[in-house]
Amino acid sequence: MSTTTDLAALAEPSLAEPAPADPAPSEAATATASRLTERYGPDQSVPLAPPTAAIDGILRHRTVRAYLPDPLDEAVLPTLVAAAQSAPTSSNMQFWSVVAVTDPGRKDRLAALAGGQEHIRQAPLLLVWVADLARARAIGEAHGTALEGTDYLDSTVVAFVDAALAAQNAVVAAESLGLGTVYIGALRHHPEQVAAELGLPEGTVAVVGLVVGHPDPAGGERVKPRLPQAAVLHHETYDLDAQAEHVDAYEDVIAPFYRDEGLTESWRRRVVDRLAIPGPQRGHAHLHSALAARGLPSR
């Protein structure tokens, strides 16, 4: 198989059925209403433009942490990279790269660096998205010019943003093919070790990992409710005070979801518990120095 149409036929329809290419308007509206209920809860009314297959696919997103060992079709990887390269990139600088990891031994070592996340080992593909200033510097060197602009924080931020935009395009593409994904932010806990494992040159650093594979039907992943739009959408100016009531409302929506997952039911409590812990315990306190060591300084 080599086409995306053929790949869609490989999907596990019970968990990640590809969106229809051209759904009937009434069917699309009903499906979208269902997606919005999952995303915001039954009491939220969110008016949307006429639904499309693309919007429906995005609204169906869910994190998948249980995978079948089935290999991916050979067309999947180039398809995901093509989607990633179709994302916006600042001034067309394209300050990102991606490393595709399929070797079981390497996935096992990266899983250990990410805190032992088993889905990295389970799934057939791990994509490591890389902030990449090395390519631009190599071009400058070939032209006999030191690119001093790459020494500034703005270039590092642009590289991280570029990599994130590319990765999210790949997520949307993967899910449209009936595949599951989960981001692996914990690879940033050990930037030097990850760089050594992947052979990353100076001027690059892993931004995030992305697991891609066929969802295990037994996984039971669900759409995770998000904050009401009124908590994140501001009109003309930012209004912090107005958010409190909407966060209160979100507590009632997210609590049953967390309860079913065996987690602390309060979202606010989770925010406090996570961010009150000093950086060293999260593995992030050394990131500034690690970036400098990787050749991504912050002048």
Buried (B, 14 or more C-beta within 10 A) or exposed (E): EEEBEEBBEBBBEEBBEBBEEEBEEEEBBEBBEBBBBBBBBEEBEEEEEEBBBEBBBBBBBBBBBBBBEEEBBEBBBEBBBEBBBEBEBBEEBBBBBBBEBEEEEBBEBBBBBBEEBEBBBBBBBBBBBBBBBBBBBEEBEEEEEEBEEBBEEEBBBBBBBBBBBBBBBBBBBBBBBBBBBBBBEBBBBBBEBBBEBBEBBEBBBBBBBBBBBBBBEEBEBEBBBBBBEBBEEEEEEEEEEEBEEBBEBBBEBBBEBBEEEEEEBBBEEBEEEEEEEEEEEBBBEBBEEBBEBBBBBEE
